[in-house]
Amino acid sequence: MSGQFQRLKVLIADDDETVRNLLEYHSQKRGFDPVLATCGEEFMELADDSFDVALLDLNMPRGSGFDCLKSLAAKLPDLPAVVLSSADEIQDAVSAMKAGALDYLTKPFDLDEVFHVLRQAIEVSRLRRENRELKESIGVSRPVNGLIGEGNTTRQLVSQIEKISAIDSTVLLKGESGVGKGLIARTIHYASARSAAPFVTVSCPALPRELLESELFGHEKGAFTGAHQRRVGKIEMAAGGTLFLDEIGDLPLDLQPKLLNVLQDREFQRVGGSQTIRTDIRVIAATNVDLEDQVKNREFREDLYYRLNVIPLEVPPLRQRIDDLKVLAAHFLDRVSRSRGLSKPVRLSDGALLAMQRYDWPGNIRQLENVLERASAFCDGQCIAESDLPAELRDNGESTEGDGSDKLNLANIPLRDLERAAVLQTLRAADGNKAEAARRLGVTEKSVYNKLKRFGFA
């Protein structure tokens, strides 16, 4: 309907009524429009191209999850699917990923993780589709330009990404939060020779040390309390593809030798296991902190740093790409307008554009996208005026210096201090609500908590 958000449509299939009702309720709360199926046959009857993503249990009556994946591959190859499995079906879940599922979740599941994985699956599917369409349109294999922009900085970055995609070396992406390091990692993968294999992400600060080790390397049955079944880790899941290690600076010191062994010798062992497992993966790591400083402070292993830093790529902040802001804004507004079914895209007034170009954007492209989505929801008609922008943009003026306010002057501020200021400013703007601050920053609530703890505020 014109003027309203078009909610993401998810097809949920599970024969357990309790699970269906739980997912239906929380889907609606989190911006999804759920449609429910009780078995595989019903799932296949309902599935069509109106859905943004599918979530299905592997073990269902009248058509298993594998049957559904086979049907999707033939009927709807662009519909991303995420599978649900119990702890004793992990091997089946990995097989499901080989059959076309983009990810899997184990029961009992964490609801935050469920909807994070669903949104990620939608984005990954979009990138795959764009990459395929680009290859078809130009008739040669070359990377999709996931970066929007026309300035010299962006053109140089795109040129570097194209060269990196053509080789198989380890990459270290460096840049502030919100600059698009995850998008660049996916772009490199889907433009590389490994594009047909999985792209698997691990967020290093999102899990406590014990769970992170199991997440990365997997574990054997009985390895620790609660390890009732063998679990395959993300390194095994990425076989033949790319493992993306986000915020690698948060990887605990005692796990760093195990990752070094993967990079150095291409082998590892599951937690509690004695079998050495060989692996063929490309590693792309990302950081928003200065790893060289962490090495000097003995917070990060020097040998691991040099293994990761084979091909370093600096991703510039938005304030260094202000020439791109107009085209970036048009891209995001066009996407928002299409999602709402508007006949014409929402646009920016000259005053709003000028205010945005004066702003320093501490949250970078992620913040820009959030600002535009909110402003477009509340503007009159289809033009965003300066008055529709958040107060920090309207009141920014020609300079952020010398007014004694909370606005950020980013010149000569160390990266760690900049991140600290951005998190605290966003938290204040959200009245101390960590969940809302996480939403505005585009990260998980746990990530906000971990950052506050690192800064001494939690």
Helices and strands as residue ranges (DSSP letters): E 8-13, H 17-29, E 32-37, H 40-46, E 53-57, H 65-75, E 81-86, G 87-89, H 90-98, E 103-107, H 111-138, H 152-165, E 171-174, H 181-190, E 199-203, G 204-206, H 209-217, H 234-237, E 242-246, G 248-250, G 253-255, H 256-265, E 267-268, E 277-278, E 282-287, H 291-296, H 302-308, E 311-314, G 318-320, G 322-324, H 325-339, E 347-348, H 350-358, H 364-378, E 383-384, G 386-388, H 391-394, H 415-429, H 434-441, H 445-454
